[in-house]
Amino acid sequence: MSRSPMPFTPSKPSPARVLSRAAGLSAPDARWRPGLDAQPFHSEIFASAHEASGAGLALALARDALASNAADGAVEDTRQVLWVQDRAAIRLGGRPFLAGLPPDLRRRLIHVAAATPEDALFALEEGLKCRDLACVIGEIAGNPRALSFTASRRLSLTAERHGVRLWLVRLDAERDLSSARMRWQARAAPSPPPLWNPAAPGTASWHAELFRARAHAPGEWMLCDDTGTLRLRSDPDTDVAAAPDPVHLARPTVGRSLAARARA
């Protein structure tokens, strides 16, 4: 009695494998820069809890990745963004302030306040399984036992399997073992002087140190997003924040006052 051979059905590769093959992530000496097409699915950002540099850089990196995908011809990503914090992170740094977020994310944010690091890790992993999310941002304070290398490995595998990126902010934490594909150390940097009013508050800037990455060499950069996109600051002493040119506001009134022209 003969048996017919079973048809072979090749398994579908994960989004991470497809991305790595297409972008050639095997070059470890490539220098990182904003706007790269190939972005890792799991990144960590170490920062002090006394400033918002960690959350700010995580949000800037997330928007940079989403903008890079849109620039490649993909449809603009309007999916929700999940933001998870444990209780200690909320106590140290507070919750995300909607009015301070970029306008395109204010109505797309889903915030989860977890009581413990274990609950935060569970929420992060479940969020990474949901492909209806554009990305996931997490904040965990310190070095809890729950965030072990095994837990970090689970986050990496889940993010790569489902194609949802994670930026995990580590507040007041030591650099322990982790499987994150890219690891940053961030701190606040002096803002570039505003173009039209030097006495006005400047835009957020960060001193970012990339101390571990699978596809890039380590390095340090001064970053800011005053133009709405993440960019490098070439010279912090002479760099000037970008601002819209108000010259277009000056128009001829044709013999009438500005108030009369506005009412017309």
Secondary structure, 3 states (H helix, E strand, C coil): CCCCCCCCCCCCCCHHHHHHHHHCCCCCCECCCCCCCCCCCEEEEEECCCCCHHHHHHHHHHHHHHHHHHHCCCCCCCCEEEEEEEHHHHHHHCCCCHHHCCHHHCCCEEEEEECCHHHHHHHHHHHHCCCCEEEEEEEEECCCCCCCHHHHHHHHHHHHHHCCEEEEEEECCCCCCCCCCEEEEEEECCCCCCCCCCCCCCCCEEEEEEEEECCECCEEEEEECCCCCCEECCCCCCCCCCCCCHHHHCCCCCCCCHHHHHHC
